[in-house]
Amino acid sequence: MRLSKIASVLVLVAAVGGAAWYFWSAQGKTAAPPRTQTIALGNVEDTVSAVGTLQPLNYVDVGTQVSGQLRQILVDIGSRVEKGQLLAQIDPTVYEARVAADQAQLLNLRAQLSEKSVQLALAQKQYERQKKLLAERATSQDTHDIAEASTKTIAAQISALNAQMQQTESTLKGDLANLSYTKIYAPMTGTVIDINARQGQTLNANQSAPIVLRIADLDTMTVKTQVSEADVSRLKLGMPAYFTTLGQPNRRRTGNLRQILPTPEVVNNVVLFSALFDVANPEADLLPQMSAQVFFVVSHAENVPIVPMAALKPMPGSRNRFTARVLENGQPVDRTIEIGANNRIQAEVRRGLQVGDELIIESQRGSGSGGSPRPPGGFGPRI
């Protein structure tokens, strides 16, 4: 009876092992269904990203054309100024003295001119009298010639005085201009964003024009970005762009590419080109030297069927035609599709797929490879 029980147990173990072996074999031979994704509507955007800084579109450095001590600065940084408004004044003492000297010299020359005019009138009368006397042989030729020479000499002296007066008047105009330059006026309407000089400072304009302050129009700002040489060929003038700032990361501001500077800047052996676009600043919350994260929109599509690029296989000789696999009636079928805007992760479907199609992302296949599949652990049942 003991041997009979042992035999029964062995038979039971063999039966259970056989059933487990059959189950694992069937599971290894049956392929799992492929992973799919339903085509739906969405948005896709292809951009070139860059880092930029903000600067005013229009600004001017206000300097001085004359030397002297800066007596007054009438504005502060951040002040709003109008065109023609007095900004600062340089000590005018020296220039006022020069103007006074020129005016006095001009008065002196005019007095001399009046004197010479009287002398000329007298010399002309004497000359006319000598001409008549000489015709009547009542005077000598020498006396006649002296009267004629005196007339011409005085006329020449009057011409010289006129030339001196013109020269003095020209000098006076220059000194009057220099005197006017001691008052510095705003050349444009805007905001004072920087002051380089200090009240009481002596400015020397003989070698270069000293900069006193900078005025900028903050109503329109320019975003200056640096784009790598690998991406600059994708940029086109007029293309849309948008950016965010560190202080307002959720606020997007837009513009259009205005200019690409042809001269690059090399930073750590990286060639960077400057790309500029303008943006309105009605709230004056954009300030010079702010950092901006910029995106130039190469292509964009909204509310279109989108497909993951990982599920597409490129077709030779074409940039926008791909092969995709979809499920039709439970069976995988190859489709040729055409895409539009893409960002290397997702793409717009223009032809070949419709909303609701089941796109095969990845086929799940059995893990067995040749021979009979084995259960976990790699060992079959032991009898």
Secondary structure, DSSP 8 states (H G I E B T S, - for coil): -HHHHHHHHHHHHHHHHHHHHHHHHHHHHS----EEEE-EEEEEEEEEEEEEEEEEEEEEEEE-SS-EEEEEE---TT-EE-TT-EEEEE--HHHHHHHHHHHHHHHHHHHHHHHHHHHHHHHHHHHHHHHHHHHTT-S-HHHHHHHHHHHHHHHHHHHHHHHHHHHHHHHHHHHHHHHHHTEEE-SSSEEEEEE---TT-EE-TTTS--EEEEEEEEEEEEEEEEEETTTGGG--TT-EEEEEESS-TT--EEEEEEEE-SS-EEETTEEEEEEEEEEE-TT----TT-EEEEEEEEEEEEEEEEEEGGG-EE-TT-SSEEEEEEEETTEEEEEEEEEEEE-SSEEEEEES--TT-EEEEE----S--SS----TTS-----
